[in-house]
Amino acid sequence: MAVSELFVYGAALAVLFIALCALFPKWIAPYSATEMFTDSLLQPLA
């Protein structure tokens, strides 16, 4: 497999990921970008 083919596959995967983010945004980021859970933000990790 040539190096140029690896770049083509990498670019195709990047485009596919961007398309999936556009088509199914709730799968990638289920919460709003401005939503903050302040009650659990300062809690120590259990």
Phi, psi and omega in degrees: 000127182282158180296324180295327177293324178296320177295322179295315179294321178297317178294321179296320177294321178296317179295320178297318178296317179296319179295319178296322177297323180286322183279324184230069184294331181288338176286324184277314181228092185289345181249156176295149181292336181262358180281127180230132179268084185292333180291329180256359183292320185261006179284140177291152178290136182278000000 
